Amino acid sequence: MLRQLQDLGPNLPLRLAVFIADDGQQDYLPATVSDVLNWA
């Protein structure tokens, strides 16, 4: 992933969401959280 990101423009905004749960990924990011983060 780092190699791919290095080829992109240096001013391009980058958003990374990491959620760690006991049993792995539970679900997608809730809509209310993406709204608070102003993510499209």
mmCIF entry with sequence, helices, sheets and N, C-alpha, C, O atoms, coordinates in Angstrom:
data_MODEL
# 
_entry.id   MODEL 
# 
_entity.id                         1 
_entity.type                       polymer 
_entity.pdbx_number_of_molecules   1 
# 
_entity_poly.entity_id                      1 
_entity_poly.type                           'polypeptide(L)' 
_entity_poly.nstd_linkage                   no 
_entity_poly.nstd_monomer                   no 
_entity_poly.pdbx_seq_one_letter_code       MLRQLQDLGPNLPLRLAVFIADDGQQDYLPATVSDVLNWA 
_entity_poly.pdbx_seq_one_letter_code_can   MLRQLQDLGPNLPLRLAVFIADDGQQDYLPATVSDVLNWA 
_entity_poly.pdbx_strand_id                 A 
# 
loop_
_entity_poly_seq.entity_id 
_entity_poly_seq.num 
_entity_poly_seq.mon_id 
_entity_poly_seq.hetero 
1 1  MET n 
1 2  LEU n 
1 3  ARG n 
1 4  GLN n 
1 5  LEU n 
1 6  GLN n 
1 7  ASP n 
1 8  LEU n 
1 9  GLY n 
1 10 PRO n 
1 11 ASN n 
1 12 LEU n 
1 13 PRO n 
1 14 LEU n 
1 15 ARG n 
1 16 LEU n 
1 17 ALA n 
1 18 VAL n 
1 19 PHE n 
1 20 ILE n 
1 21 ALA n 
1 22 ASP n 
1 23 ASP n 
1 24 GLY n 
1 25 GLN n 
1 26 GLN n 
1 27 ASP n 
1 28 TYR n 
1 29 LEU n 
1 30 PRO n 
1 31 ALA n 
1 32 THR n 
1 33 VAL n 
1 34 SER n 
1 35 ASP n 
1 36 VAL n 
1 37 LEU n 
1 38 ASN n 
1 39 TRP n 
1 40 ALA n 
# 
_struct_asym.id          A 
_struct_asym.entity_id   1 
# 
loop_
_struct_conf.conf_type_id 
_struct_conf.id 
_struct_conf.pdbx_PDB_helix_id 
_struct_conf.beg_label_comp_id 
_struct_conf.beg_label_asym_id 
_struct_conf.beg_label_seq_id 
_struct_conf.pdbx_beg_PDB_ins_code 
_struct_conf.end_label_comp_id 
_struct_conf.end_label_asym_id 
_struct_conf.end_label_seq_id 
_struct_conf.pdbx_end_PDB_ins_code 
_struct_conf.beg_auth_comp_id 
_struct_conf.beg_auth_asym_id 
_struct_conf.beg_auth_seq_id 
_struct_conf.end_auth_comp_id 
_struct_conf.end_auth_asym_id 
_struct_conf.end_auth_seq_id 
_struct_conf.pdbx_PDB_helix_class 
_struct_conf.details 
_struct_conf.pdbx_PDB_helix_length 
HELX_P HELX_P1 AA1 LEU A 2  ? GLN A 6  ? LEU A 2  GLN A 6  1 ? 5 
HELX_P HELX_P2 AA2 ALA A 31 ? VAL A 36 ? ALA A 31 VAL A 36 1 ? 6 
# 
_struct_conf_type.id          HELX_P 
_struct_conf_type.criteria    ? 
_struct_conf_type.reference   ? 
# 
loop_
_atom_site.group_PDB 
_atom_site.id 
_atom_site.type_symbol 
_atom_site.label_atom_id 
_atom_site.label_alt_id 
_atom_site.label_comp_id 
_atom_site.label_asym_id 
_atom_site.label_entity_id 
_atom_site.label_seq_id 
_atom_site.pdbx_PDB_ins_code 
_atom_site.Cartn_x 
_atom_site.Cartn_y 
_atom_site.Cartn_z 
_atom_site.occupancy 
_atom_site.B_iso_or_equiv 
_atom_site.pdbx_formal_charge 
_atom_site.auth_seq_id 
_atom_site.auth_comp_id 
_atom_site.auth_asym_id 
_atom_site.auth_atom_id 
_atom_site.pdbx_PDB_model_num 
ATOM 1   N N  . MET A 1 1  ? 0.824   -1.168  0.000  1.00 0.00 ? 1  MET A N  1 
ATOM 2   C CA . MET A 1 1  ? 0.000   0.000   0.000  1.00 0.00 ? 1  MET A CA 1 
ATOM 3   C C  . MET A 1 1  ? 0.883   1.251   0.000  1.00 0.00 ? 1  MET A C  1 
ATOM 4   O O  . MET A 1 1  ? 0.556   2.240   -0.657 1.00 0.00 ? 1  MET A O  1 
ATOM 5   N N  . LEU A 1 2  ? 1.975   1.213   0.717  1.00 0.00 ? 2  LEU A N  1 
ATOM 6   C CA . LEU A 1 2  ? 2.850   2.388   0.756  1.00 0.00 ? 2  LEU A CA 1 
ATOM 7   C C  . LEU A 1 2  ? 3.394   2.736   -0.627 1.00 0.00 ? 2  LEU A C  1 
ATOM 8   O O  . LEU A 1 2  ? 3.489   3.913   -0.975 1.00 0.00 ? 2  LEU A O  1 
ATOM 9   N N  . ARG A 1 3  ? 3.746   1.739   -1.407 1.00 0.00 ? 3  ARG A N  1 
ATOM 10  C CA . ARG A 1 3  ? 4.248   2.007   -2.765 1.00 0.00 ? 3  ARG A CA 1 
ATOM 11  C C  . ARG A 1 3  ? 3.183   2.685   -3.614 1.00 0.00 ? 3  ARG A C  1 
ATOM 12  O O  . ARG A 1 3  ? 3.484   3.612   -4.366 1.00 0.00 ? 3  ARG A O  1 
ATOM 13  N N  . GLN A 1 4  ? 1.963   2.237   -3.501 1.00 0.00 ? 4  GLN A N  1 
ATOM 14  C CA . GLN A 1 4  ? 0.879   2.845   -4.270 1.00 0.00 ? 4  GLN A CA 1 
ATOM 15  C C  . GLN A 1 4  ? 0.633   4.277   -3.831 1.00 0.00 ? 4  GLN A C  1 
ATOM 16  O O  . GLN A 1 4  ? 0.383   5.147   -4.666 1.00 0.00 ? 4  GLN A O  1 
ATOM 17  N N  . LEU A 1 5  ? 0.701   4.531   -2.540 1.00 0.00 ? 5  LEU A N  1 
ATOM 18  C CA . LEU A 1 5  ? 0.474   5.877   -2.034 1.00 0.00 ? 5  LEU A CA 1 
ATOM 19  C C  . LEU A 1 5  ? 1.600   6.829   -2.424 1.00 0.00 ? 5  LEU A C  1 
ATOM 20  O O  . LEU A 1 5  ? 1.358   8.019   -2.625 1.00 0.00 ? 5  LEU A O  1 
ATOM 21  N N  . GLN A 1 6  ? 2.814   6.328   -2.532 1.00 0.00 ? 6  GLN A N  1 
ATOM 22  C CA . GLN A 1 6  ? 3.940   7.170   -2.896 1.00 0.00 ? 6  GLN A CA 1 
ATOM 23  C C  . GLN A 1 6  ? 3.806   7.723   -4.313 1.00 0.00 ? 6  GLN A C  1 
ATOM 24  O O  . GLN A 1 6  ? 4.360   8.778   -4.624 1.00 0.00 ? 6  GLN A O  1 
ATOM 25  N N  . ASP A 1 7  ? 3.074   7.016   -5.171 1.00 0.00 ? 7  ASP A N  1 
ATOM 26  C CA . ASP A 1 7  ? 2.888   7.465   -6.551 1.00 0.00 ? 7  ASP A CA 1 
ATOM 27  C C  . ASP A 1 7  ? 1.826   8.553   -6.672 1.00 0.00 ? 7  ASP A C  1 
ATOM 28  O O  . ASP A 1 7  ? 1.707   9.187   -7.721 1.00 0.00 ? 7  ASP A O  1 
ATOM 29  N N  . LEU A 1 8  ? 1.061   8.772   -5.623 1.00 0.00 ? 8  LEU A N  1 
ATOM 30  C CA . LEU A 1 8  ? 0.011   9.779   -5.654 1.00 0.00 ? 8  LEU A CA 1 
ATOM 31  C C  . LEU A 1 8  ? 0.573   11.142  -5.284 1.00 0.00 ? 8  LEU A C  1 
ATOM 32  O O  . LEU A 1 8  ? 1.689   11.244  -4.776 1.00 0.00 ? 8  LEU A O  1 
ATOM 33  N N  . GLY A 1 9  ? -0.197  12.180  -5.537 1.00 0.00 ? 9  GLY A N  1 
ATOM 34  C CA . GLY A 1 9  ? 0.241   13.539  -5.238 1.00 0.00 ? 9  GLY A CA 1 
ATOM 35  C C  . GLY A 1 9  ? 0.508   13.733  -3.753 1.00 0.00 ? 9  GLY A C  1 
ATOM 36  O O  . GLY A 1 9  ? -0.217  13.183  -2.924 1.00 0.00 ? 9  GLY A O  1 
ATOM 37  N N  . PRO A 1 10 ? 1.538   14.506  -3.398 1.00 0.00 ? 10 PRO A N  1 
ATOM 38  C CA . PRO A 1 10 ? 1.888   14.698  -1.990 1.00 0.00 ? 10 PRO A CA 1 
ATOM 39  C C  . PRO A 1 10 ? 0.848   15.506  -1.213 1.00 0.00 ? 10 PRO A C  1 
ATOM 40  O O  . PRO A 1 10 ? 0.845   15.459  0.017  1.00 0.00 ? 10 PRO A O  1 
ATOM 41  N N  . ASN A 1 11 ? -0.023  16.237  -1.882 1.00 0.00 ? 11 ASN A N  1 
ATOM 42  C CA . ASN A 1 11 ? -1.038  17.042  -1.205 1.00 0.00 ? 11 ASN A CA 1 
ATOM 43  C C  . ASN A 1 11 ? -2.394  16.356  -1.139 1.00 0.00 ? 11 ASN A C  1 
ATOM 44  O O  . ASN A 1 11 ? -3.367  16.940  -0.661 1.00 0.00 ? 11 ASN A O  1 
ATOM 45  N N  . LEU A 1 12 ? -2.460  15.123  -1.615 1.00 0.00 ? 12 LEU A N  1 
ATOM 46  C CA . LEU A 1 12 ? -3.713  14.375  -1.606 1.00 0.00 ? 12 LEU A CA 1 
ATOM 47  C C  . LEU A 1 12 ? -4.059  13.967  -0.179 1.00 0.00 ? 12 LEU A C  1 
ATOM 48  O O  . LEU A 1 12 ? -3.231  13.362  0.502  1.00 0.00 ? 12 LEU A O  1 
ATOM 49  N N  . PRO A 1 13 ? -5.281  14.289  0.294  1.00 0.00 ? 13 PRO A N  1 
ATOM 50  C CA . PRO A 1 13 ? -5.655  13.888  1.655  1.00 0.00 ? 13 PRO A CA 1 
ATOM 51  C C  . PRO A 1 13 ? -5.763  12.372  1.761  1.00 0.00 ? 13 PRO A C  1 
ATOM 52  O O  . PRO A 1 13 ? -6.269  11.712  0.853  1.00 0.00 ? 13 PRO A O  1 
ATOM 53  N N  . LEU A 1 14 ? -5.297  11.841  2.843  1.00 0.00 ? 14 LEU A N  1 
ATOM 54  C CA . LEU A 1 14 ? -5.315  10.401  3.073  1.00 0.00 ? 14 LEU A CA 1 
ATOM 55  C C  . LEU A 1 14 ? -6.084  10.122  4.351  1.00 0.00 ? 14 LEU A C  1 
ATOM 56  O O  . LEU A 1 14 ? -5.827  10.734  5.388  1.00 0.00 ? 14 LEU A O  1 
ATOM 57  N N  . ARG A 1 15 ? -7.028  9.198   4.271  1.00 0.00 ? 15 ARG A N  1 
ATOM 58  C CA . ARG A 1 15 ? -7.826  8.820   5.438  1.00 0.00 ? 15 ARG A CA 1 
ATOM 59  C C  . ARG A 1 15 ? -7.692  7.328   5.642  1.00 0.00 ? 15 ARG A C  1 
ATOM 60  O O  . ARG A 1 15 ? -7.874  6.541   4.712  1.00 0.00 ? 15 ARG A O  1 
ATOM 61  N N  . LEU A 1 16 ? -7.377  6.951   6.848  1.00 0.00 ? 16 LEU A N  1 
ATOM 62  C CA . LEU A 1 16 ? -7.215  5.539   7.176  1.00 0.00 ? 16 LEU A CA 1 
ATOM 63  C C  . LEU A 1 16 ? -7.970  5.260   8.467  1.00 0.00 ? 16 LEU A C  1 
ATOM 64  O O  . LEU A 1 16 ? -7.722  5.902   9.487  1.00 0.00 ? 16 LEU A O  1 
ATOM 65  N N  . ALA A 1 17 ? -8.879  4.315   8.425  1.00 0.00 ? 17 ALA A N  1 
ATOM 66  C CA . ALA A 1 17 ? -9.635  3.946   9.617  1.00 0.00 ? 17 ALA A CA 1 
ATOM 67  C C  . ALA A 1 17 ? -9.235  2.528   10.010 1.00 0.00 ? 17 ALA A C  1 
ATOM 68  O O  . ALA A 1 17 ? -9.259  1.609   9.191  1.00 0.00 ? 17 ALA A O  1 
ATOM 69  N N  . VAL A 1 18 ? -8.872  2.372   11.259 1.00 0.00 ? 18 VAL A N  1 
ATOM 70  C CA . VAL A 1 18 ? -8.484  1.057   11.763 1.00 0.00 ? 18 VAL A CA 1 
ATOM 71  C C  . VAL A 1 18 ? -9.307  0.792   13.018 1.00 0.00 ? 18 VAL A C  1 
ATOM 72  O O  . VAL A 1 18 ? -9.269  1.568   13.973 1.00 0.00 ? 18 VAL A O  1 
ATOM 73  N N  . PHE A 1 19 ? -10.037 -0.290  13.007 1.00 0.00 ? 19 PHE A N  1 
ATOM 74  C CA . PHE A 1 19 ? -10.826 -0.686  14.177 1.00 0.00 ? 19 PHE A CA 1 
ATOM 75  C C  . PHE A 1 19 ? -10.406 -2.081  14.573 1.00 0.00 ? 19 PHE A C  1 
ATOM 76  O O  . PHE A 1 19 ? -10.461 -3.006  13.762 1.00 0.00 ? 19 PHE A O  1 
ATOM 77  N N  . ILE A 1 20 ? -9.986  -2.240  15.816 1.00 0.00 ? 20 ILE A N  1 
ATOM 78  C CA . ILE A 1 20 ? -9.528  -3.537  16.313 1.00 0.00 ? 20 ILE A CA 1 
ATOM 79  C C  . ILE A 1 20 ? -10.579 -4.071  17.284 1.00 0.00 ? 20 ILE A C  1 
ATOM 80  O O  . ILE A 1 20 ? -10.927 -3.417  18.267 1.00 0.00 ? 20 ILE A O  1 
ATOM 81  N N  . ALA A 1 21 ? -11.068 -5.251  16.995 1.00 0.00 ? 21 ALA A N  1 
ATOM 82  C CA . ALA A 1 21 ? -12.050 -5.899  17.866 1.00 0.00 ? 21 ALA A CA 1 
ATOM 83  C C  . ALA A 1 21 ? -11.477 -7.237  18.336 1.00 0.00 ? 21 ALA A C  1 
ATOM 84  O O  . ALA A 1 21 ? -10.526 -7.754  17.749 1.00 0.00 ? 21 ALA A O  1 
ATOM 85  N N  . ASP A 1 22 ? -12.053 -7.779  19.377 1.00 0.00 ? 22 ASP A N  1 
ATOM 86  C CA . ASP A 1 22 ? -11.549 -9.045  19.914 1.00 0.00 ? 22 ASP A CA 1 
ATOM 87  C C  . ASP A 1 22 ? -11.652 -10.180 18.908 1.00 0.00 ? 22 ASP A C  1 
ATOM 88  O O  . ASP A 1 22 ? -10.755 -11.020 18.832 1.00 0.00 ? 22 ASP A O  1 
ATOM 89  N N  . ASP A 1 23 ? -12.721 -10.217 18.139 1.00 0.00 ? 23 ASP A N  1 
ATOM 90  C CA . ASP A 1 23 ? -12.949 -11.317 17.204 1.00 0.00 ? 23 ASP A CA 1 
ATOM 91  C C  . ASP A 1 23 ? -12.769 -10.916 15.747 1.00 0.00 ? 23 ASP A C  1 
ATOM 92  O O  . ASP A 1 23 ? -13.325 -11.577 14.870 1.00 0.00 ? 23 ASP A O  1 
ATOM 93  N N  . GLY A 1 24 ? -12.018 -9.866  15.454 1.00 0.00 ? 24 GLY A N  1 
ATOM 94  C CA . GLY A 1 24 ? -11.830 -9.434  14.077 1.00 0.00 ? 24 GLY A CA 1 
ATOM 95  C C  . GLY A 1 24 ? -12.847 -8.389  13.674 1.00 0.00 ? 24 GLY A C  1 
ATOM 96  O O  . GLY A 1 24 ? -13.494 -7.779  14.526 1.00 0.00 ? 24 GLY A O  1 
ATOM 97  N N  . GLN A 1 25 ? -12.985 -8.183  12.389 1.00 0.00 ? 25 GLN A N  1 
ATOM 98  C CA . GLN A 1 25 ? -13.898 -7.163  11.877 1.00 0.00 ? 25 GLN A CA 1 
ATOM 99  C C  . GLN A 1 25 ? -15.333 -7.565  12.148 1.00 0.00 ? 25 GLN A C  1 
ATOM 100 O O  . GLN A 1 25 ? -15.745 -8.684  11.841 1.00 0.00 ? 25 GLN A O  1 
ATOM 101 N N  . GLN A 1 26 ? -16.091 -6.644  12.725 1.00 0.00 ? 26 GLN A N  1 
ATOM 102 C CA . GLN A 1 26 ? -17.484 -6.924  13.051 1.00 0.00 ? 26 GLN A CA 1 
ATOM 103 C C  . GLN A 1 26 ? -18.437 -6.443  11.961 1.00 0.00 ? 26 GLN A C  1 
ATOM 104 O O  . GLN A 1 26 ? -19.399 -7.132  11.621 1.00 0.00 ? 26 GLN A O  1 
ATOM 105 N N  . ASP A 1 27 ? -18.165 -5.256  11.416 1.00 0.00 ? 27 ASP A N  1 
ATOM 106 C CA . ASP A 1 27 ? -19.074 -4.666  10.450 1.00 0.00 ? 27 ASP A CA 1 
ATOM 107 C C  . ASP A 1 27 ? -18.381 -3.471  9.815  1.00 0.00 ? 27 ASP A C  1 
ATOM 108 O O  . ASP A 1 27 ? -17.250 -3.138  10.168 1.00 0.00 ? 27 ASP A O  1 
ATOM 109 N N  . TYR A 1 28 ? -19.056 -2.838  8.889  1.00 0.00 ? 28 TYR A N  1 
ATOM 110 C CA . TYR A 1 28 ? -18.550 -1.624  8.277  1.00 0.00 ? 28 TYR A CA 1 
ATOM 111 C C  . TYR A 1 28 ? -18.639 -0.464  9.256  1.00 0.00 ? 28 TYR A C  1 
ATOM 112 O O  . TYR A 1 28 ? -19.326 -0.555  10.273 1.00 0.00 ? 28 TYR A O  1 
ATOM 113 N N  . LEU A 1 29 ? -17.945 0.622   8.949  1.00 0.00 ? 29 LEU A N  1 
ATOM 114 C CA . LEU A 1 29 ? -17.983 1.820   9.770  1.00 0.00 ? 29 LEU A CA 1 
ATOM 115 C C  . LEU A 1 29 ? -19.412 2.348   9.815  1.00 0.00 ? 29 LEU A C  1 
ATOM 116 O O  . LEU A 1 29 ? -20.016 2.561   8.764  1.00 0.00 ? 29 LEU A O  1 
ATOM 117 N N  . PRO A 1 30 ? -19.970 2.564   11.007 1.00 0.00 ? 30 PRO A N  1 
ATOM 118 C CA . PRO A 1 30 ? -21.348 3.060   11.097 1.00 0.00 ? 30 PRO A CA 1 
ATOM 119 C C  . PRO A 1 30 ? -21.496 4.426   10.412 1.00 0.00 ? 30 PRO A C  1 
ATOM 120 O O  . PRO A 1 30 ? -20.579 5.247   10.440 1.00 0.00 ? 30 PRO A O  1 
ATOM 121 N N  . ALA A 1 31 ? -22.642 4.651   9.809  1.00 0.00 ? 31 ALA A N  1 
ATOM 122 C CA . ALA A 1 31 ? -22.895 5.903   9.088  1.00 0.00 ? 31 ALA A CA 1 
ATOM 123 C C  . ALA A 1 31 ? -22.754 7.118   9.992  1.00 0.00 ? 31 ALA A C  1 
ATOM 124 O O  . ALA A 1 31 ? -22.282 8.165   9.550  1.00 0.00 ? 31 ALA A O  1 
ATOM 125 N N  . THR A 1 32 ? -23.157 6.993   11.250 1.00 0.00 ? 32 THR A N  1 
ATOM 126 C CA . THR A 1 32 ? -23.046 8.137   12.168 1.00 0.00 ? 32 THR A CA 1 
ATOM 127 C C  . THR A 1 32 ? -21.588 8.527   12.399 1.00 0.00 ? 32 THR A C  1 
ATOM 128 O O  . THR A 1 32 ? -21.277 9.711   12.527 1.00 0.00 ? 32 THR A O  1 
ATOM 129 N N  . VAL A 1 33 ? -20.696 7.546   12.454 1.00 0.00 ? 33 VAL A N  1 
ATOM 130 C CA . VAL A 1 33 ? -19.271 7.835   12.646 1.00 0.00 ? 33 VAL A CA 1 
ATOM 131 C C  . VAL A 1 33 ? -18.693 8.478   11.398 1.00 0.00 ? 33 VAL A C  1 
ATOM 132 O O  . VAL A 1 33 ? -17.940 9.446   11.504 1.00 0.00 ? 33 VAL A O  1 
ATOM 133 N N  . SER A 1 34 ? -19.025 7.966   10.215 1.00 0.00 ? 34 SER A N  1 
ATOM 134 C CA . SER A 1 34 ? -18.516 8.571   8.980  1.00 0.00 ? 34 SER A CA 1 
ATOM 135 C C  . SER A 1 34 ? -19.046 9.977   8.810  1.00 0.00 ? 34 SER A C  1 
ATOM 136 O O  . SER A 1 34 ? -18.353 10.825  8.247  1.00 0.00 ? 34 SER A O  1 
ATOM 137 N N  . ASP A 1 35 ? -20.270 10.258  9.284  1.00 0.00 ? 35 ASP A N  1 
ATOM 138 C CA . ASP A 1 35 ? -20.804 11.620  9.244  1.00 0.00 ? 35 ASP A CA 1 
ATOM 139 C C  . ASP A 1 35 ? -20.013 12.553  10.148 1.00 0.00 ? 35 ASP A C  1 
ATOM 140 O O  . ASP A 1 35 ? -19.693 13.676  9.757  1.00 0.00 ? 35 ASP A O  1 
ATOM 141 N N  . VAL A 1 36 ? -19.695 12.096  11.352 1.00 0.00 ? 36 VAL A N  1 
ATOM 142 C CA . VAL A 1 36 ? -18.912 12.911  12.289 1.00 0.00 ? 36 VAL A CA 1 
ATOM 143 C C  . VAL A 1 36 ? -17.529 13.190  11.724 1.00 0.00 ? 36 VAL A C  1 
ATOM 144 O O  . VAL A 1 36 ? -16.996 14.286  11.901 1.00 0.00 ? 36 VAL A O  1 
ATOM 145 N N  . LEU A 1 37 ? -16.940 12.203  11.042 1.00 0.00 ? 37 LEU A N  1 
ATOM 146 C CA . LEU A 1 37 ? -15.606 12.377  10.443 1.00 0.00 ? 37 LEU A CA 1 
ATOM 147 C C  . LEU A 1 37 ? -15.669 13.133  9.131  1.00 0.00 ? 37 LEU A C  1 
ATOM 148 O O  . LEU A 1 37 ? -14.634 13.469  8.556  1.00 0.00 ? 37 LEU A O  1 
ATOM 149 N N  . ASN A 1 38 ? -16.879 13.403  8.649  1.00 0.00 ? 38 ASN A N  1 
ATOM 150 C CA . ASN A 1 38 ? -17.083 14.104  7.376  1.00 0.00 ? 38 ASN A CA 1 
ATOM 151 C C  . ASN A 1 38 ? -16.500 13.323  6.197  1.00 0.00 ? 38 ASN A C  1 
ATOM 152 O O  . ASN A 1 38 ? -15.911 13.895  5.280  1.00 0.00 ? 38 ASN A O  1 
ATOM 153 N N  . TRP A 1 39 ? -16.681 12.003  6.249  1.00 0.00 ? 39 TRP A N  1 
ATOM 154 C CA . TRP A 1 39 ? -16.206 11.116  5.185  1.00 0.00 ? 39 TRP A CA 1 
ATOM 155 C C  . TRP A 1 39 ? -17.348 10.888  4.203  1.00 0.00 ? 39 TRP A C  1 
ATOM 156 O O  . TRP A 1 39 ? -18.497 10.688  4.597  1.00 0.00 ? 39 TRP A O  1 
ATOM 157 N N  . ALA A 1 40 ? -17.013 10.923  2.930  1.00 0.00 ? 40 ALA A N  1 
ATOM 158 C CA . ALA A 1 40 ? -18.033 10.685  1.908  1.00 0.00 ? 40 ALA A CA 1 
ATOM 159 C C  . ALA A 1 40 ? -18.247 9.205   1.694  1.00 0.00 ? 40 ALA A C  1 
ATOM 160 O O  . ALA A 1 40 ? -19.072 8.814   0.868  1.00 0.00 ? 40 ALA A O  1 
# 
